[in-house]
Amino acid sequence: MRSSQNSDEVCVGIIANPVSARDIRRVIANASNLQIAERVSIVLRLMSTLKSLGVGRVLVMPDKAGIRALLNRHLQRERPDADLFPAVEFLDMDVTSTVEDTFTAARLMRRRGVRALIVLGGDGTHRAVVREVADVPIAGLSTGTNNAFPELREPTLVAMAVALHATGRIPAEHALAWNKLLEVSIDGPNGSRRDIALVDAVISTERCIGARAVWKTDQLTAAYLTFADPTAIGLSAIGGLLMPVDRREPRGLAVQLASDGHAKRLDLRAPIAPGMLLDVPISSWTAMPPDEPFEVRHAGGIVALDGERELPFDSGERVRLTLRVNAFPTVDIPRSLHFAARQGLLHTVS
């Protein structure tokens, strides 16, 4: 069970969003909220597992919401001879309590040579990490509101797979999965803008960003999806209940919503937020082949990326969405642990 790398050289990053799952959808849907103490408990479980499997150092994103303070309190109570956790370092960076913290932390961790990034957050947090460091494997833990991209897993299992890959015991071809994303481009007389979505890019007729979270379906005209899972919650559920598309399929899904009764083909009742099923008027849907731009027909509005309003556009601007496959790697937890079992990587000999 020995690591093939010197444990002091093996470094993993942890980005824990302290405010994921606190948007307006949680309020209107009466959904639960993950408190700071539980987020710290998750990080502690991650770190103790990483240490036991040979990861010697962990870089952590600092925050002002209480994760760093409570985590330090736990670490200071550890006995000097216990050796339960890796060496922990909080990044030296200015904390703004905005998404810029995630951008900055991801870049710094990549620069410091982390073998993988463990991300605690929702779709938006994972999107922010991938936007900055699409070449570093990430392992996601769902702590957001509508979590289509990160899956619900026990942190211990996530850390086991990450540690076995980071220490070289599971090679990339067995540990990693490649994921799709949507490239969004807006071109107009005032220049060009580019961004990405990991799960869904949705077109809204609204003209101001306001509350960033999207949940009112009567203001939506189209949804473009990298995958469509009928067991998901959120805007991607619209596609999942029309035509399921697997995460690994080399295609996406484009759904047009009906703006009037004449164009409507059917009404779809979809779980837009926890505990909230809404009727969505559907006009049509079609598969999205990779690398083929889809042009938005609506003249002016906002593009919401992974459930949050991000990109307003005017009638004179051209909006296109393109599916990219094999865009970034994630640690495939089930596949990694099946490989570990078959290879006896966790066997000990007495």
BAZA-493837 format. One record per residue: residue number from 0; residue in one letter; x, y, z of N, C-alpha, C in turn. Coordinates in steps of 0.1 Angstrom, whole numbers. Layout:
N
nr	rest	n_xx	n_yy	n_zz	ca_xx	ca_yy	ca_zz	c_xx	c_yy	c_zz
NUM	a	X	Y	Z	X	Y	Z	X	Y	Z
...
This chain:
350
nr	rest	n_xx	n_yy	n_zz	ca_xx	ca_yy	ca_zz	c_xx	c_yy	c_zz
0	m	8	-12	0	0	0	0	9	13	0
1	r	21	11	-3	30	23	-2	27	32	-14
2	s	30	45	-12	28	55	-23	41	54	-32
3	s	38	56	-45	50	56	-54	56	70	-55
4	q	51	79	-47	57	93	-46	61	96	-32
5	n	71	104	-30	74	109	-16	62	117	-11
6	s	57	113	0	44	119	5	46	134	7
7	d	58	139	11	60	153	13	58	161	-1
8	e	61	154	-12	60	161	-25	46	161	-30
9	v	37	153	-25	23	151	-30	14	162	-24
10	c	9	171	-32	1	182	-27	-13	182	-34
11	v	-23	184	-26	-37	184	-31	-43	198	-27
12	g	-51	204	-35	-58	216	-32	-72	214	-27
13	i	-77	222	-18	-91	221	-14	-97	235	-15
14	i	-108	237	-23	-115	249	-24	-129	247	-19
15	a	-132	253	-7	-145	251	-1	-152	265	-1
16	n	-163	265	-9	-171	277	-10	-179	279	3
17	p	-176	289	11	-183	290	24	-198	295	23
18	v	-202	300	11	-215	305	9	-224	298	-1
19	s	-219	287	-7	-227	279	-16	-240	275	-9
20	a	-251	274	-17	-264	270	-11	-270	281	-3
21	r	-267	293	-6	-274	304	1	-280	314	-8
22	d	-283	310	-20	-290	319	-30	-305	318	-27
23	i	-313	326	-35	-327	328	-32	-335	316	-34
24	r	-330	306	-43	-337	294	-45	-339	286	-32
25	r	-329	287	-23	-330	280	-10	-341	286	-2
26	v	-343	299	-3	-354	305	5	-368	302	0
27	i	-370	303	-13	-383	301	-18	-387	286	-18
28	a	-377	277	-18	-380	263	-18	-379	256	-5
29	n	-376	264	6	-375	259	19	-365	247	20
30	a	-354	249	12	-344	238	12	-334	240	24
31	s	-327	229	27	-318	229	38	-305	237	34
32	n	-297	241	44	-285	249	42	-274	242	50
33	l	-262	241	43	-251	234	49	-243	245	58
34	q	-243	243	71	-237	252	79	-221	251	79
35	i	-215	262	84	-200	262	84	-194	250	91
36	a	-200	247	102	-194	235	110	-194	223	102
37	e	-205	220	94	-205	208	86	-195	209	75
38	r	-193	221	69	-183	222	58	-169	219	64
39	v	-166	224	76	-153	221	82	-152	206	85
40	s	-163	200	90	-163	185	92	-159	178	79
41	i	-165	182	68	-161	176	55	-147	178	52
42	v	-141	190	54	-127	192	51	-118	184	60
43	l	-122	182	72	-114	174	82	-114	159	77
44	r	-125	154	73	-126	140	68	-117	139	55
45	l	-118	149	47	-110	148	35	-95	147	38
46	m	-91	156	47	-76	157	51	-71	145	58
47	s	-79	140	67	-74	128	74	-73	116	65
48	t	-82	115	55	-81	104	45	-69	106	36
49	l	-68	118	31	-56	121	22	-43	118	29
50	k	-42	121	42	-30	119	49	-27	104	50
51	s	-38	96	53	-36	82	56	-32	74	43
52	l	-34	81	31	-31	74	19	-19	81	12
53	g	-11	89	19	2	93	14	3	108	9
54	v	-8	116	11	-7	130	7	-1	138	18
55	g	10	144	15	18	151	26	14	166	28
56	r	8	172	18	5	187	19	-8	190	13
57	v	-15	199	19	-28	204	14	-28	219	14
58	l	-32	225	3	-34	239	2	-49	242	3
59	v	-53	252	11	-67	255	13	-70	269	10
60	m	-81	272	3	-85	286	1	-90	292	14
61	p	-84	304	17	-89	311	29	-102	318	27
62	d	-109	321	38	-122	328	37	-124	336	49
63	k	-135	345	49	-138	353	61	-151	348	67
64	a	-157	337	62	-170	333	67	-169	323	79
65	g	-157	319	82	-155	310	94	-149	297	92
66	i	-148	292	79	-142	279	77	-127	279	82
67	r	-120	289	78	-105	289	82	-104	290	97
68	a	-111	298	104	-110	300	118	-114	287	125
69	l	-125	280	122	-129	268	128	-119	256	125
70	l	-115	256	113	-105	246	109	-92	247	116
71	n	-87	259	118	-75	261	126	-77	257	140
72	r	-89	259	145	-91	255	159	-90	240	161
73	h	-96	233	151	-95	218	152	-80	214	150
74	l	-73	220	141	-59	215	138	-50	218	150
75	q	-53	229	157	-45	233	169	-47	223	181
76	r	-58	217	181	-61	207	192	-55	194	189
77	e	-49	192	177	-43	179	174	-30	177	182
78	r	-28	165	188	-16	162	195	-4	162	185
79	p	7	168	190	19	168	181	23	154	175
80	d	21	144	183	25	131	179	14	123	171
81	a	2	129	170	-9	122	164	-7	120	149
82	d	-2	130	142	1	129	127	-11	125	120
83	l	-23	131	123	-35	128	116	-38	135	103
84	f	-32	146	101	-35	154	90	-22	158	82
85	p	-24	161	69	-12	166	61	-8	179	66
86	a	3	184	62	7	198	64	-3	207	57
87	v	-9	216	64	-20	224	59	-15	239	57
88	e	-17	244	45	-13	258	43	-25	265	36
89	f	-29	277	43	-39	285	37	-31	295	27
90	l	-37	296	15	-31	304	5	-29	319	9
91	d	-18	325	6	-16	339	9	-22	347	-2
92	m	-35	352	0	-42	359	-10	-52	369	-3
93	d	-56	379	-10	-66	388	-5	-80	381	-7
94	v	-88	381	4	-101	375	4	-111	386	1
95	t	-119	384	-9	-130	394	-13	-144	389	-10
96	s	-145	376	-6	-158	370	-4	-167	371	-16
97	t	-161	370	-28	-168	369	-41	-162	357	-48
98	v	-167	355	-60	-162	344	-69	-147	346	-72
99	e	-143	358	-71	-128	361	-74	-119	353	-65
100	d	-124	350	-53	-116	341	-44	-113	328	-50
101	t	-124	322	-56	-122	309	-62	-113	310	-74
102	f	-115	320	-83	-106	322	-94	-91	322	-90
103	t	-89	331	-80	-75	333	-75	-69	320	-69
104	a	-77	314	-60	-72	302	-54	-69	291	-64
105	a	-77	289	-74	-75	279	-84	-62	282	-92
106	r	-60	294	-95	-47	298	-102	-35	295	-94
107	l	-36	299	-81	-24	298	-72	-21	283	-69
108	m	-32	275	-68	-30	261	-65	-23	254	-77
109	r	-28	258	-89	-22	252	-101	-7	256	-102
110	r	-4	269	-99	10	273	-99	18	266	-89
111	r	12	262	-78	20	255	-68	21	240	-70
112	g	15	235	-81	17	221	-86	8	211	-79
113	v	-4	215	-75	-13	205	-69	-16	194	-79
114	r	-17	181	-74	-20	170	-83	-35	169	-86
115	a	-43	175	-77	-57	175	-80	-64	186	-71
116	l	-76	189	-74	-83	199	-67	-96	193	-62
117	i	-99	194	-49	-112	189	-43	-120	202	-41
118	v	-132	202	-47	-140	214	-47	-153	211	-39
119	l	-156	220	-29	-169	219	-22	-177	231	-27
120	g	-188	228	-33	-197	239	-38	-208	233	-47
121	g	-214	242	-54	-224	238	-64	-219	240	-78
122	d	-228	240	-88	-224	241	-102	-216	253	-104
123	g	-220	265	-98	-212	277	-101	-198	277	-96
124	t	-196	271	-84	-182	270	-79	-173	261	-87
125	h	-179	250	-92	-171	241	-100	-168	248	-114
126	r	-178	255	-119	-176	263	-131	-164	273	-130
127	a	-164	280	-119	-153	290	-116	-140	283	-116
128	v	-139	271	-110	-126	264	-110	-121	260	-124
129	v	-131	254	-131	-127	249	-144	-124	261	-154
130	r	-130	272	-152	-127	284	-161	-113	288	-159
131	e	-107	286	-147	-94	291	-145	-83	280	-147
132	v	-86	268	-144	-76	257	-145	-82	244	-151
133	a	-85	244	-164	-91	233	-170	-82	221	-172
134	d	-69	222	-168	-60	211	-170	-57	204	-157
135	v	-62	208	-146	-60	201	-133	-72	193	-129
136	p	-70	180	-127	-82	171	-123	-89	177	-111
137	i	-102	177	-111	-110	181	-100	-119	170	-95
138	a	-122	170	-82	-131	161	-76	-141	169	-69
139	g	-154	168	-73	-164	177	-68	-172	170	-56
140	l	-175	179	-46	-185	175	-36	-196	185	-36
141	s	-208	180	-36	-220	188	-37	-224	195	-24
142	t	-222	208	-24	-227	216	-12	-235	228	-17
143	g	-240	228	-29	-247	240	-35	-262	237	-34
144	t	-270	246	-42	-284	245	-42	-289	235	-52
145	n	-287	238	-65	-290	228	-76	-277	222	-81
146	n	-275	210	-77	-262	204	-80	-263	193	-91
147	a	-262	198	-103	-262	188	-114	-248	183	-117
148	f	-238	191	-116	-225	187	-119	-218	179	-108
149	p	-216	185	-96	-210	177	-85	-220	167	-79
150	e	-215	155	-77	-224	144	-72	-223	143	-57
151	l	-234	138	-51	-234	136	-36	-226	123	-33
152	r	-215	125	-25	-207	114	-21	-201	116	-7
153	e	-198	106	0	-191	107	12	-177	112	10
154	p	-173	123	16	-160	129	14	-148	119	16
155	t	-150	109	24	-139	99	26	-136	92	13
156	l	-147	88	6	-145	81	-7	-138	90	-17
157	v	-143	102	-18	-137	112	-27	-122	113	-24
158	a	-118	115	-12	-104	117	-8	-96	104	-11
159	m	-102	92	-9	-95	80	-12	-91	80	-27
160	a	-100	82	-36	-97	82	-50	-87	93	-54
161	v	-89	105	-48	-79	115	-51	-65	112	-47
162	a	-64	107	-35	-51	103	-29	-44	92	-37
163	l	-52	82	-41	-46	71	-49	-41	75	-62
164	h	-48	85	-68	-44	90	-81	-32	100	-79
165	a	-33	109	-69	-23	119	-67	-9	113	-64
166	t	-9	102	-57	3	95	-53	8	85	-64
167	g	1	85	-75	6	77	-86	2	62	-86
168	r	-7	58	-77	-10	44	-77	-22	41	-86
169	i	-29	51	-91	-39	48	-101	-36	58	-113
170	p	-32	52	-124	-28	61	-135	-40	68	-141
171	a	-37	79	-148	-48	88	-153	-58	81	-162
172	e	-53	71	-170	-63	64	-178	-73	56	-171
173	h	-71	53	-158	-80	46	-150	-87	55	-139
174	a	-81	66	-136	-86	75	-126	-95	86	-131
175	l	-92	91	-143	-98	103	-147	-109	101	-158
176	a	-119	110	-158	-129	110	-168	-129	124	-174
177	w	-132	125	-187	-132	137	-194	-146	143	-196
178	n	-148	155	-195	-161	162	-194	-163	172	-205
179	k	-176	174	-207	-180	184	-217	-182	197	-211
180	l	-182	208	-219	-186	221	-214	-192	228	-226
181	l	-199	239	-223	-204	248	-233	-196	261	-234
182	e	-191	264	-246	-185	277	-248	-195	287	-252
183	v	-196	299	-245	-205	309	-249	-197	321	-254
184	s	-201	326	-266	-195	338	-272	-205	348	-275
185	i	-202	361	-272	-211	372	-275	-202	382	-282
186	d	-206	385	-295	-198	394	-303	-207	406	-308
187	g	-202	418	-307	-210	429	-311	-201	441	-314
188	p	-207	453	-316	-199	464	-320	-190	469	-309
189	n	-192	465	-296	-184	470	-285	-174	459	-281
190	g	-172	449	-289	-162	439	-286	-168	425	-284
191	s	-160	416	-279	-164	402	-277	-162	398	-262
192	r	-171	388	-258	-170	383	-245	-171	367	-246
193	r	-164	361	-237	-164	346	-237	-166	341	-223
194	d	-173	329	-222	-174	323	-209	-178	308	-211
195	i	-179	301	-201	-183	287	-202	-194	283	-192
196	a	-200	272	-195	-210	265	-186	-206	251	-185
197	l	-207	245	-174	-205	230	-172	-217	222	-175
198	v	-229	227	-172	-241	220	-173	-251	226	-182
199	d	-255	239	-179	-265	245	-188	-262	260	-190
200	a	-266	265	-202	-266	279	-205	-280	282	-209
201	v	-287	291	-202	-301	293	-204	-303	308	-208
202	i	-312	310	-218	-314	324	-223	-327	329	-216
203	s	-325	340	-210	-337	347	-203	-340	360	-210
204	t	-353	364	-210	-357	377	-216	-354	389	-207
205	e	-350	386	-195	-347	397	-186	-336	405	-191
206	r	-335	418	-187	-325	427	-191	-315	431	-180
207	c	-318	428	-168	-309	431	-157	-306	419	-149
208	i	-294	418	-143	-290	406	-136	-297	404	-123
209	g	-299	415	-114	-306	414	-102	-301	402	-93
210	a	-311	395	-87	-307	382	-80	-302	373	-91
211	r	-290	367	-89	-283	360	-99	-290	347	-102
212	a	-295	340	-92	-301	327	-94	-314	328	-103
213	v	-315	318	-112	-326	317	-121	-336	306	-117
214	w	-349	310	-116	-359	299	-113	-372	302	-119
215	k	-374	314	-125	-387	317	-131	-387	313	-145
216	t	-394	302	-148	-394	296	-162	-401	304	-172
217	d	-410	313	-168	-418	321	-178	-409	332	-185
218	q	-397	334	-180	-388	344	-186	-377	337	-194
219	l	-378	324	-196	-368	316	-204	-372	314	-218
220	t	-363	314	-227	-366	311	-241	-359	299	-247
221	a	-347	295	-241	-340	284	-246	-330	279	-235
222	a	-327	266	-236	-318	260	-227	-308	251	-234
223	y	-295	253	-232	-285	245	-239	-278	237	-228
224	l	-277	224	-230	-272	215	-219	-261	206	-224
225	t	-251	204	-215	-240	195	-218	-244	181	-216
226	f	-252	179	-206	-259	166	-203	-272	168	-197
227	a	-281	158	-198	-295	160	-193	-299	148	-185
228	d	-299	149	-172	-301	138	-163	-315	139	-157
229	p	-324	130	-159	-337	130	-153	-338	130	-138
230	t	-327	127	-132	-326	126	-117	-320	139	-111
231	a	-318	149	-120	-312	162	-115	-322	172	-111
232	i	-318	181	-103	-326	193	-99	-321	205	-105
233	g	-330	214	-110	-325	226	-117	-329	227	-131
234	l	-324	237	-138	-328	240	-152	-324	228	-161
235	s	-313	221	-158	-310	209	-166	-320	198	-166
236	a	-329	198	-155	-339	188	-154	-349	189	-166
237	i	-350	201	-171	-360	203	-183	-356	194	-194
238	g	-343	194	-197	-338	185	-208	-338	171	-204
239	g	-335	168	-191	-334	154	-186	-347	147	-187
240	l	-358	154	-186	-372	148	-186	-377	148	-201
241	l	-370	154	-210	-374	154	-224	-366	143	-232
242	m	-353	144	-231	-344	134	-238	-331	133	-230
243	p	-330	123	-221	-318	121	-213	-305	120	-222
244	v	-295	127	-217	-282	127	-224	-271	124	-213
245	d	-264	114	-214	-254	110	-204	-242	119	-204
246	r	-236	120	-192	-224	129	-191	-213	125	-201
247	r	-212	113	-205	-201	108	-213	-204	107	-228
248	e	-217	110	-231	-221	110	-246	-215	122	-253
249	p	-210	120	-265	-204	131	-273	-215	140	-279
250	r	-224	144	-272	-234	153	-277	-240	160	-265
251	g	-248	171	-268	-255	178	-258	-270	179	-262
252	l	-277	189	-256	-291	190	-260	-295	205	-260
253	a	-303	209	-270	-308	222	-271	-323	222	-270
254	v	-329	230	-261	-343	230	-259	-348	244	-261
255	q	-359	245	-270	-365	258	-272	-378	258	-264
256	l	-380	269	-256	-392	270	-248	-402	279	-256
257	a	-415	276	-254	-425	283	-261	-429	296	-255
258	s	-429	307	-263	-432	320	-258	-447	324	-259
259	d	-454	316	-267	-468	318	-269	-475	304	-271
260	g	-488	304	-270	-495	291	-271	-494	285	-285
261	h	-492	292	-295	-491	287	-309	-479	278	-311
262	a	-468	282	-304	-455	274	-306	-454	263	-297
263	k	-463	262	-287	-461	252	-276	-464	238	-281
264	r	-455	229	-279	-457	215	-283	-463	207	-271
265	l	-458	210	-259	-462	204	-247	-458	212	-234
266	d	-464	209	-223	-460	214	-210	-453	203	-203
267	l	-441	207	-197	-433	198	-190	-432	202	-175
268	r	-436	194	-166	-434	197	-152	-421	192	-147
269	a	-412	202	-143	-398	198	-140	-394	204	-126
270	p	-385	197	-119	-381	202	-106	-370	212	-107
271	i	-374	225	-107	-365	236	-110	-356	239	-98
272	a	-362	237	-86	-354	239	-73	-359	228	-63
273	p	-352	226	-52	-357	215	-43	-371	218	-38
274	g	-380	208	-40	-394	210	-36	-402	218	-45
275	m	-397	222	-56	-404	232	-65	-406	226	-79
276	l	-417	221	-83	-420	217	-96	-428	227	-104
277	l	-423	231	-115	-430	242	-123	-433	237	-137
278	d	-444	242	-143	-447	238	-157	-439	247	-166
279	v	-432	240	-176	-424	246	-186	-430	244	-200
280	p	-433	254	-207	-439	252	-221	-428	249	-231
281	i	-428	238	-237	-418	234	-246	-422	235	-261
282	s	-413	241	-269	-416	242	-283	-409	231	-291
283	s	-396	228	-288	-389	218	-295	-376	214	-288
284	w	-369	204	-292	-356	200	-286	-349	192	-297
285	t	-335	193	-296	-327	186	-306	-313	184	-300
286	a	-306	174	-305	-293	171	-300	-283	181	-305
287	m	-273	184	-296	-262	193	-300	-250	185	-303
288	p	-245	185	-316	-233	178	-319	-221	187	-314
289	p	-210	181	-311	-198	188	-307	-193	198	-318
290	d	-188	209	-313	-181	219	-322	-190	225	-332
291	e	-203	224	-331	-212	231	-340	-219	242	-333
292	p	-216	255	-336	-222	266	-329	-238	266	-331
293	f	-245	269	-320	-259	272	-320	-261	286	-317
294	e	-269	293	-326	-270	307	-325	-284	311	-317
295	v	-283	320	-308	-295	324	-301	-303	333	-309
296	r	-316	330	-310	-324	338	-319	-331	350	-312
297	h	-331	350	-299	-338	361	-292	-329	374	-292
298	a	-336	385	-294	-329	398	-296	-328	405	-282
299	g	-318	402	-275	-316	409	-262	-320	400	-250
300	g	-313	401	-240	-316	393	-227	-304	391	-219
301	i	-304	379	-212	-293	375	-204	-290	360	-206
302	v	-278	357	-206	-274	343	-206	-270	339	-192
303	a	-278	329	-187	-275	324	-173	-266	311	-175
304	l	-255	311	-167	-246	300	-168	-247	292	-156
305	d	-250	279	-157	-251	270	-146	-260	276	-135
306	g	-271	281	-139	-282	286	-130	-280	300	-125
307	e	-270	308	-129	-268	321	-125	-267	331	-136
308	r	-274	342	-135	-274	352	-146	-260	358	-146
309	e	-254	358	-158	-240	362	-160	-238	372	-171
310	l	-244	370	-183	-240	377	-195	-252	384	-201
311	p	-254	397	-199	-265	404	-206	-260	407	-220
312	f	-270	407	-229	-267	410	-243	-278	418	-250
313	d	-274	426	-260	-284	435	-267	-287	429	-280
314	s	-297	436	-287	-302	431	-300	-291	431	-311
315	g	-281	440	-309	-271	441	-319	-260	431	-317
316	e	-260	423	-307	-249	413	-305	-253	399	-309
317	r	-243	392	-313	-245	378	-318	-241	369	-307
318	v	-250	360	-302	-247	350	-292	-247	336	-297
319	r	-236	329	-295	-235	315	-300	-230	306	-288
320	l	-235	294	-289	-231	284	-279	-226	271	-286
321	t	-214	266	-281	-208	255	-288	-204	245	-278
322	l	-208	232	-280	-204	221	-271	-190	217	-274
323	r	-182	215	-264	-169	210	-265	-168	197	-256
324	v	-163	187	-262	-161	174	-255	-146	173	-251
325	n	-144	164	-241	-130	162	-236	-124	175	-232
326	a	-131	183	-225	-127	197	-222	-119	198	-209
327	f	-122	190	-199	-115	191	-187	-116	177	-179
328	p	-106	174	-171	-107	161	-164	-113	162	-150
329	t	-120	151	-146	-124	150	-132	-119	136	-127
330	v	-118	135	-114	-115	122	-108	-127	114	-108
331	d	-127	102	-114	-139	94	-115	-139	85	-102
332	i	-147	88	-92	-146	81	-79	-149	66	-80
333	p	-161	63	-86	-164	48	-87	-154	40	-95
334	r	-149	46	-106	-140	38	-115	-126	37	-107
335	s	-122	48	-101	-110	47	-93	-110	37	-82
336	l	-121	36	-75	-121	27	-63	-123	12	-68
337	h	-130	10	-79	-131	-3	-85	-117	-8	-90
338	f	-109	2	-96	-96	-2	-100	-87	-5	-87
339	a	-89	3	-77	-81	0	-64	-85	-14	-59
340	a	-97	-17	-60	-101	-31	-54	-96	-42	-63
341	r	-96	-40	-76	-91	-51	-85	-76	-53	-83
342	q	-69	-42	-81	-54	-42	-80	-50	-44	-66
343	g	-59	-45	-56	-55	-47	-43	-47	-36	-37
344	l	-50	-23	-41	-42	-12	-37	-43	-9	-22
345	l	-54	-13	-16	-56	-11	-2	-54	-23	7
346	h	-48	-33	1	-45	-46	9	-32	-43	17
347	t	-32	-49	29	-20	-49	37	-16	-63	40
348	v	-3	-65	42	2	-79	44	8	-79	58
349	s	3	-88	67	7	-88	81	20	-96	82
